[in-house]
Amino acid sequence: MGRDTPLRALVNGGNTASSPIEPARNQLGCGDLNLPIERDRHLARTSGVRATVWTPDKLLSSYA
């Protein structure tokens, strides 16, 4: 039960320091918010790699 599942990470807001409600108020959907969450999960499973989220979307880039 203590596993950090993708859904649990999304519900917790990832590394945004907020719940998904605040990004949603700013019109950032769960799919967009999931991009930096999955990047962070990938980095936690690997070592010696660098991963970024490239986007022209200014709102998403503020969370990435």
Secondary structure, DSSP 8 states (H G I E B T S, - for coil): -----HHHHHHTTTTSSS-THHHHHTT--HHHHHHHHHHHHHHHH-SS-------S-HHHHHH-
